[in-house]
Every structure is written in C-alpha cells, then in structure tokens.
C-alpha cells in the first residue's frame, strides 16, 4: 500500500482543470481572502495570542527535536488512565489495527471527525474494503465523501463546490424520496445535520484525529467548529484517535501556549467553537465517553523526516494559513497538488512522506518562491527554503529532457548580461509581430496564461532615446 | 463592576452566544423560567438538565417546566434507562439541555464542561439549545487561567470540553452557518448564587 495517495494525472492536466473551473476559482478567491483577513485581524486585536505564539513556536520545536522520551511518557500516561496505545509504522498497520479492534467488538457502524492523518492513510477505503460502514461527519468531509472526492483545502475540504452542486449531490446520494433538499446554504446544512444525527446515534465506533498530544498527561486534544468531534468522542462505545508522532507537546503549559494557534491562524478566531480533550476512557461512575480508547500513533515516514534536514516541518499545526496566502494555491486549489496535503506545507511533506518519485513535481513546479507562506506560518517553518532544497534534489534526481535543459541554459546565458536581456526584448517584439505564440518554451505556458504585449518602446529604450535627444538639443 | 463578566459577555455574544444576567432580587426561578420559555420548542417539549452541584438552590425544576408545558428530566430520571435509550429516546429529542460549567474564560468567550458522574456532555450537544448556568465566581479573565485550573487538581478529567459559542460551519461557499451538529443557540445565565 502506498504511503500517501496521489492523483495519477500529470500536473498540467490537474492545473488546467483547476484554472478552467469557474466555481473553484470564485470559491477559492472568496475563502482564502476571508481567512487571510480574519487571521491578520485576530492577532492584531489580541496581543496575548501573538505572545503565546512566540512561546509556542519555541516549545513546539523543542518537543519535536526530543520527541522519543515525550512519546514514551504520553504512552505511559495513556496506559495508566486505561487507554491503549499502538504505534503504526505504515498506513497498512493503521488499517489492520483498527480492523482488528472493530472485529473484536462486533462493530458495524463507524463515525469519524475530520482528520488529515486518516486521509493520508486512506483509512475509509481500508475499512470499507473489509465491509465496515464509515461516515465522515464534518460537513465538508461528508460532502466530498458522498462525491467520492478528495479534500481541496485542509480546513474547508469542499471549498470547490457551490450550493447547487451540493444540492444535486444530496439528492442523488442520501435524500429519501420524501426529503425536500433546500437550495440555500442554511437549508443544506440542516439537511446534513438531520441525516448525520442518525449516524451519530447508531454508531459503535468513533474515530478522531488529534491536534495535540500532551506527554505529561496523555491528553489528546481535538479541535472542531461544528461539534462533530464532541459527538464522536462522547457517543460511541469504542473510540480511536489517530495521531501523528509530530503532534506531541511536552506538558500542560506548552498546550496552553499552543492551543489557540490553530484557530487564530486558521480561521481568525481566538478558539474554535469546540475543543475536546480526551485523557482516558470513561470511568465506571461516568455517564459519557467511550468504554475503550485506543490511541494510534502514526509514523509513516515521520521518523525519517525527524532524522533528516527537514525536521522543522514537523512543527506544523495544520492551520492552513500557508495555503490561504499562496499564489499557486489560490489559483489551483488543493486538487491541483494531487496530494491530500496541498499548498506550501503539502509541497514539502508530500514528497517527504510519499517519495520524490511521485511528488517531486510539487517542489519543482508549484512554488513561485514568493515567501508569503514563510510570513504567514505561526510556527515560522522555513517553507520556502525547504521547497528550494527539495527542488534542487528533485532536479538532481530526475532531470528535464536534454532539449528543455538546453533551452533553459541558453535563456540563462542570454539574460545574464544586460545586452543579452535587451536583445531578448527586441526578439520578443519580433516574435509577437509574427504571432509566434505557439512554439518553443512559451507554447504550453501561454495556454492558460495571458502574456502582456511587449511595449513598442520599453522604459529603458525610451530613456536612452530621451538622453540622446537632450544631448542633441 | 466585575470585569471578567463584562468581557465574557462581549466575547460570548461576538461568537453568536446569548447572555442573561440574573438578578437575585428577581429570583433565580423566575429568570430561568423566562429563559426556558423563550427557547422551548412546543414540538419537542422536553428539557434535560444535569446539576453538577453548582446550580442555584431551590429551583423547582419539574414544576417550573410544567408551567411552560415541558417535561423535565434529570440524571436521576435517566438512570433507570440504559445509556443508549436515554440518549436516543430522551436527550436526542429534547429541545433544551441545561448544564453548569466547571469554569468560563472571558478573553475567548469559553465555557468548560467536564464529563463526570453528574455532568452530561450530551445535554450540551444534542438538543438545539444549550443553557449554561454559570456562577459569576467561576469566570476567569483568560483561557490560560482556566486551563491551568484543569490541571491544578492533579489528574485531568477523562473528558473535558471547551465550548466557545454555538456550533458553526463555513464549509459551503465559505458562508457561516450556525447549528451544524451541536446547538444553534447557547444561552449563558450568569448570577451570583
């Protein structure tokens, strides 16, 4: 089984599909703009949040650096509170373990809250292949599960669909004959609420991800805005939390500093609507919570990242801020990346987890090195530098065809001198007059882009002309 | 002037929650009756409530709910049923769930609930309206102070839930909608009982 699922279509096909989808373009623009503005304002109006970020950043790096003793401590704490811990090396290990637990308990119906880690290991597909019914309960994830698609944004998985498409989808997939499916957004949300309510109440097993794992107390923290993770952690008798190794934080104080950062950076709120903290299964006197709690710690390449030059990327809290500011993401959305992890963070971790062979094209082509992600990242991960590092590696491992390399080399030589650059402007002007838009290097480039015309006289040419005129005068 | 109360009220309202400041002179029962009358859905005339020991004393819950045409269930009433029955047959069909709060935080507009023998998290989650009875003294100025209190007692409760406003989503076209899975309305009644 592959370490990270990927869309087998080549990048140009994914790119052009995104650029020619007007719904996606409009939604992406609106969603990314709204989230960006909210993030900036949230920190401006809340200095305590900005101060906590500074502390959180350092402590999170420390926790990642020395994670082995912390993970052992978390494991010991969880076990002491009656939970069970399993370390999964691969996606297959995760699936096998959860299937085993489900079979032992006669589980039939499973409900899930949103988790990128479960997308990474294709947990739904693994469980469904064995005959378990799995229901995603985050509204966005529910929509894309019904549509058999992948999330297009870490925080807003269905950001690429509009209300008409969702209305049609609900009608085709889950609506009964007597159901009226509204075409407005609150109506669609209510429809999903009613449908999912039945799933919540009848489920035997719940699966969550985890935003943080506190070593000192063995607490898994799950953050949502919808309240679905609260349903998942409160109602079913068996609970599984799939947590990446990098989610570890040292202690309760470290949690206090970092707990608000996903909401502040992701959606511009001081705290998401619901934060659930699980430290053990329910005791005999308690009314709610699971009878059994299993924490699955996911490696899947993380230990290798930890031991290599890109360790800092493990400080990521999956807030999505880097996606929202990225000019490439704003154009092609999550599906353009062909990985469940998109945007600048996906450009770094997809090849690190899934391999350069499959995901090398991300650092190669999907970054303009504008550094916007570096500025937005609450954990100050040097994403652009990491992308450049991976780009060099990708190019060294798998070089472009000789003809393309020759063209780039000549281009580089031409533009490395002033005269070469000026001559290229003159050449471009001639090419433009001859309408040579569809040959050479620029042909593919111009299929989905507008090339501004070369000026009849550039500024520098005009300046030189003016100088000559004044000298004559 | 009690600053955390004011800041909590501002933040909680900003998030889409409602605040009722209860006055001892009016009587806690009167205020609670008014609040319940305003949120009860006649189609689902059920109120579930779980007193964690921090509710105002001497509120005649059953009689009070009867006057607004509703039936009141507390922990004692539900204990005779299986957990599954209680959840599916009663809590899931109630229009109002009433809880206390372990604490609240003013700067984030947050209410904290712990799962315990007395507290039901489902009453704060399944019904469309959640009413929180919050003693003034339980409001901290910051979330950090509240969270420190969770750990100060030594062991962390097995399930802690922080609620900051109603359940919401922006998953369809980025438009904010309130009441996805959890309650649409969250009403905090603050008083000095």
Interface residues (C-beta under 8 A of the other chain):
Chain A: X27 X30 X31 X34 X46 X48 X52 X81 X137 X138 X139 X140 X143 X156 X157 X158 X159 X161 X162 X163 X166 X185 X186 X188 X189 X190 X192 X193 X196 X197 X200 X201 X217 X219 X225 X226 X227 X228 X230 X231 X233 X234 X235 X252 X255 X256 X259 X260 X267 X269 X270 X271 X272 X273 X274 X275 X276 X277 X278 X279 X280 X281 X282 X283 X285 X286 X287 X288 X289
Chain B: X11 X15 X75 X83 X87 X88 X92 X107 X108 X109 X110 X115 X116 X117 X119 X120 X121 X122 X125 X142 X143 X144 X147 X148 X150 X151 X155 X156 X157 X158 X159 X160 X161 X162 X163 X164 X165 X166 X167 X168 X169 X170 X171 X172 X173 X174 X175 X177 X179 X180 X181 X182 X183
